[in-house]
Amino acid sequence: MISFASKTDNPNTKLGWNDRIGYGMGNFGMAWVNGMMSAFLMKYLTDVSLVDAGVVSAIIAISKLFDGISDLIMGRIVDGTRAKMGKARVWLIRMCLPLAISTVLLFSVPASMTGVIKYIYVFLLYNLVNAVFYTAMFVPYNSLISLSTTDGYEHGMLGNISMIFQTIANICMNTFFMTMVVKFSGAAEPYMVEAQSGWTAATIVVGIIIVVSALICVCGTKERTGAQASQDGGKPKDEVSTGKALKSLFTNRYWLSMIFAMFVIFFIIVMYSAGAIFYCADVLGDYALYTPVNNALSIAQFVTMFFTPFFMKKFGKHMTYMVGLVGMGLGFLGTGFAGTNVALLVLFNALKGIGLGAAGGMAFGMVADTLEYGEWKDGFKVVGMGNAAISAAQKLGLGIGQVVLGVILDIGGYDGTVTAQSESAKAAISVIYNWLPVTLIVVTFFIMLTYKLDKELPQIQKELEERHK
């Protein structure tokens, strides 16, 4: 297979930009799936496929049982994989096409389906996308940070690069996806039953992006750490039992802190991305405002992440992360008081983006650091299982966020069949878009005050190097 990754096999190597960009491309494709699920799925199902918001919430809530189990299973599979390419990249190749196809089918609910049959279809496809194929790509993808290098700075860089490419994908999605839906369908409004053909065609384009991005990632990365396959297919020397792996993770206080923080961040992503389309369409009265309002956040996040490596080098990952939380909190407070003032909404969404760029850019690198701490503490590194739980936290954040979104809309009396929503429905949308995120950010800030790993990591890595000699 073609490879443009750095040739060195040194596990503590500094990576080149070819490795970093190659890694980032993997998240570019998967971010389209994440973005569509969090921003558009609820609106698509309620207004195009005419599924009740409460039913959608119930489907997603039940599906989380399968989601959490599948993450742990996939983490175990990654830790036990013995392939020529290593533990992770082989799964990107195997799963990219199934993920693309299942995503298209989820956003192509047949018009002939009604009642229970429609709900079963949505349930099955939602679980295939989230619990099976996305999991089988995202867990290995996150594991690549630890498998590519043991260098702490590179952990931060890869996490930041991943978020940069995710943000580029979000900007592209915000700008072009709904335009594609309208163009391909010929419908005047994207939220109409008649727009179904446009949703299907636009999602096929996304499917192509998923496959191409995954292949570029595989060609641009190399696994240098962890057990590799032996010629006789023997058992990897670093494989440990599931019970031992779980005990290591759940006694790792820094890893637990990051699990909670990742859950909150992705819960909030649903609130501002899905909330934005409801806020623009139903509070501001113009769904077209979604693009400038949400792109203000995405563009600010994108620009910020080019500067976060410099702040990370000077102040450390943790301090950069905490400053990001403060920026996000102030941004959500600002949009809460901005009301229908579009200029202020754009301004405060940009502040959210600055905060998310700082915090999000550090998160995945911090997770990789917690696994280094776990190896120092217990004598072995649980790469697959450690990243599986992070994937579970992310998907739980996105999934429970969608559940809460649907429940709050239902309580507020949201009705997808009417053009003008009631005042209670608009108030519910405001809670989703502004006030719930602020509350969760404050809680996360105080929890992350106990994170001290940045100061401890240099000595930990020095001791690990001595052990490995």
N, C-alpha and C positions, 0 to 999 in steps of 0.2 A: 504493500500500500504506500502511496505517496506520503512523505512526511516532511514538514518544514519546521519541526520542533528542534530545539537545541540538541546536539548529538551527545553531550556529556551524560554520564550515568551517575555523577556525583550527587548523592541525596541532599547535600547541603548547598547546592549550587544557587547562584543568582541567575534568575531566568532572563532570557532575552525578550524583546518586544514581540517576536514571532510567537513565543510560547504564551505570552499574556493575551495577545489578540486572539490567538487560536482558542484559548480557554474561554474568553469572553463571548466568542461567537456561539458557544453552546447554549448560553443563557439567552442570547438574542432570539433564538427560535422558541424556546420554552416560555419566554416572557410573553409572547403573543398569546399562548394558551392561557397563562395566568391572567393576563389583562382582559381577555375576552370573558373568562369565567367570572371575574370579579366585577367588571364594569358593565357587561352587556347581557349576561345570561338571564338574570332576573327580568330585565326589560323585554328581552326577546321572548321568553316563555310566557310572561303575563300579557303582552300586547300583540305579539304575532301569533304565537301558538295558543293563546287564550287559556293558559293554565292559571288557576287561582294562586295568588302569592302565598297564602297559607299552606297550600299543598306543596308548592316548591320548597318552602322552608322545611316541611316535614320530610320530604325526600332527601334533602341535603343533610338534615340532622341524623336520620337513620343511616345514611351512607357513611357518616364519620366513623361508625363502628368498624366498617370494612377498611376504611382509609388508614386508621391507626395500626391495625393488624398488618396490612400490606406493607407499610413502611418498615416495620420491624423484620418482617420476612425478607424484604429486599435488602435490608442492611446485613442480615445474616448471610444472604446469598453473595453479596459483594465481598464480605470477609472471607468466604469460602471459595470464591472463584479462582480457578487455576487455568488461565488462558494465556496464549502466547503474548497477547497484547497487554496483559496485566489483569487487574481486578475490575476496572471501571469502564474503560473506553469500549470494550466489546459490547456492553449493554446499550451504549448510545447508538451503535450501529444496528443492533437487533430491534430496538424499540421505537426508533424515530418514525418509521412508516406506519406501524399500528397506531401510534399516537396521532399522527396526521389524519388518518382515515376516521378514527373514532371521534375526533373533534368535529370533522365535517358532518358526520352523522348526527351528533348531538345538536348542532345548529340547523338541522334539516328534518325537523319533526314532520312526518307526512300529514298533509291536510286531511286525509281520509280517516286518520285515527281520532277516536273520541273516547271519553270516559276513562275507565280503568286501563284499557289498552294503551292509551297515550301516557298515562302515569307510569306504567311498567316500562315503556320504551324510554322515557326520560330517566327513570331510576337506573336502568341497565346501562345506558350510554354514559350517564354521569359517572357511574362507578368504573366503567371501562377507562374513561379518560383520566379520572383522578386516582382511583385506588390501584389501577393496574399499570397502564402504559406511562402516565406521567411519573408515577412513583419509580418505575423501572428505569427511567432516565434521570430523574432529578437526584435520587440518592447516590448513584454512581458519579454524577456530575459534581456534586458537592464534595464527594470523597476525593476527587482529583486534586483539590487544594493540598490535602495532606499527602497524597501519593506522588505529587510532582516534585515537592521539595520539603525540607524540614526547616528552612530559613523563615524566622518569624516575620521579617519585613516583607518577604515575598508572599507569605500568607495574607498579610494586609493588602498588598498590591493586587493579588489575584481576586480577593473578595471585592475590592474597589472596582477593578476592571469588569468583573461580572456584573456589578450594579450599574456601571456605565452603559454596558451593552443592553441591560434590561431597560434602562431609561430611554436609550435610543429606540428600542422596540416600542416602548409606551408612547413616545412622541409620534412615531410612525403610525401606530395604531390609532391614537387620538386624531391624527390629521387625516388619515386615508381610509380607515376601515368603514366608517359610516358613509363616506363618499362613495366607496365601492358598492356598498349595499344598495344605495339609491340608484347609482348608474347601472348596475347589473339588473336591477329589478324594473326600472322605469317607473317606480312608484313615487308619488310626490313626497311622501313621508316614509321614513324607514320603519316606523312602528305601526305597520298595518299588515293584515293577513296577506294582502296582495304582494308584499315585499319578500315573501319566502324565497323566491328564486334568487334574489339578490343576496340574501344571507348565505345561501348555499354556495354561490359562486365566489363570494368574498372569502368564505372560510376555506375553499379549495386553494386560493392564493396563499392563505396562511399555512395550510398544510405543506405546500411546496417550500415555504420559508423554513418550516420546522426541519424537514429532511436535509436541505442544503446546509443549514447552520450546524446540524449535528455532525455531518460528514467533515465540514471544515474544522470543527473542534477536535475530532478524532485525529485528523492529519496534523494538527498544530500543537498537540500535547504529547507528553511522554511520562510514563510512570516510573519513578526512580526510587521510591521507598516502598516498604512493605514486602510481603512474600510474593515471589513470582512463581510461575509454574515450573516445576521440575520436568526434565525430559521424560521421566517415567510416570508423570501424573500423580506423584506422591502428595501427601498431605502437607500444606504449608506449615512451616515451623512456628508461625505466630498465631495459628488458629486456636482460639480458646472456646470453652463451652458458652452457651447462651446465658446461663445463670451467672457465670463469672463475669461475662461482659456487662450484663445489666447491673450487677452489683457495683462494678467499677464506675459505671456512668452515674448511678444514682447516689453514690457517695462522693461525687465530684461536684463540689459546691459551685464552682465557676461555670461548669457546664449546665447545671440546673438554672442558674441565673440567666444564661443566654437562651435556654429553652423558653423561659417565660418571656424574655424580651423579644425573641423572634415571633412568638405567638402574637404578642401585642402589636408589633409593627405590621404584620400581615392582616390582622383584624382591622387595623386602622386603614390599611390600603383599600379594603372593601368599602369602608365607610366613606372615604373621600372619592374613590373612583366610581363605584355604583351610586353613591349618594349624589355625586356631581351631575349624573345624567338625569336623575329625578329632580334635583334642585333647579337645573337649567330649564328642563322641559315644563315642570309643574309649578315652580315658585317664580322663576324669572319669566316664564312663558315663551321661551325660545330654545329648543334643543340645540340649535346651531351654536349657542354660546358655550356648549360643552368643550369645543375645540380650543378656543382662546383661554377659557378658565382653567382647564386641566393642563393645557400645554404650558401655562405660566409655571405651574408646579414642576412639570417634567423637565422643562428647559432649565429652570433654576437648579434643579437637582443635577442635571447633566453637567452644567458648568461647574457647580460646586465640587463634583467628584474629581475634576482635574486638579483641584487644589488640595484635596484631602490628603494625598500622599505626603505633601510637604508638612502639613499640620501633624500628621501621624508621626513623621520622623522627628519633629521637634517636641511634640507634647505627648505622644503615645496614642494608641488606639482608644483607650478608655476615656481620656479627656476629650478627644475629638467626638466620641460617641455621645458623651454627656452634653456637650455644647449643642450637638444636633437635636437631642431631645428637647432642650430649652427652645430652640428655634421652631421646632414643630409645634410645641405647646402654644407659643405666642401666635403662630400662624392660625391655628384653629380658633383661638380666642378672638382673633381679628376678624375672621370670616363670620363668626357668631354674631358679632356686633355690626358687621357691614350690611346685613340685610339684603336689599336688592340693588345696592350700589355696585355695579359691575366693575368699575375701576378699582374700588377697594378690594373686591373679591379677587381680582387678578393680582393685586399687590400682596395680599396676605397669603394667597396660594403660592406665590413666589417664595415667601418666607418659609412656608411649609416645605417647599422643595429644597431650600438651602439646608434646613434641618434634616430632612430625609437623606439628602446627599451625604451629609457628614455622618449620621448614625448608620444609615444603610450601607455606606461604603466600608464601614469598619466591621459590621456584624459577622460576616462569614469568616473573615480573618481571625476575629476573636474566638469563634467557634473552633477553628483549627488549633489555636493556642490552647484552648481548654483540653483538647485531646493530647497535646504534648504534656500538659500537667497531669493528665490521667495516666500516661505512660510512666512518668516519673514517680507517681504515687503508687502504682500497682505493678509496674514491671512489664506492661504490655499496652499496646495502643489498639483501641477499638474504633477503627476508621469507619467501617461500614455501618455498624450499629449506632455509633455516635452521630453520624450524619443522617441516618435514617430517622432518628428522633427529631433532629432539626427539621427535616423534611415534614415529619408529622406535625410539628409545631406550626410550621408555615401553612400547611394545608388545613390544619384545625383552625388557624386564624382566619384563613380565607373562607372555609366552610361554615364555621360558627358565625363568622361575620355575616355571611349571606343568610343564615338562619335568623340571626337577630334582626337583620335588615328586613326580612319578610315579616317577622313577628311585629316589629314596630310599625311597619306600613299597614299591616292588618289591623292592629289596635287603633291606628289613626284613621281607619276607614278608607284607605287608598282603593280606588276603583279604576282599573286599567281600561275600562270600556267608555269612560267619559273624558271629555276634553278639558274640563275645568275641575280641579280637585277641591275638596272642602278645606276649610281653615284648619281643621284637626289633622288632616292628611299632610298639609303643608308644615304644620308644627312638628309632626312626626319626622318628616324629611329633614328639618332643621336639627332635630336631636341626633339623627344619624350622621349628618354631614359635619356638625360642629361640636356638640357638647359631650357626647359619649367619647370621642377621641381624646379630648382634653383630659377627662377624668383618668383614662387609662395611661396616658403619658405621665401624669403626676405620680401615679403608683409605680410605674416602671422606673422613673427617675430615682425614687427613694430606694428601691431594691438594688439598683445598679451602683449605688454609693458604696456598697460592700465589696465591689469587684476590685481586687488589688493585684491581679495577675501580671499586669504590665511591669510592675516593679520586680516581681519574683521570677519572671520568665528567663532573663539572661542567665541567672545562676542555675535554674532548672535545666536549660539546654546545655550548659557547660557540663553538668553532672551526667546528663544523658549521653553526651559525646564520649565521656570517660567510660561509661558502661559499655558502649558499643565497640570500643577498641579491642 
